[in-house]
């Protein structure tokens, strides 16, 4: 479920930026899971 939520977020960021999702959305996407309280590692 976390993977699909992050994929959807990446798609939304790409649409907002007008670029392909595979391009430079990583820097903007990286803090989003942490802001949402997702545990990335333990």
Beta strands, then each sheet from edge to edge (+ up, - down):
end
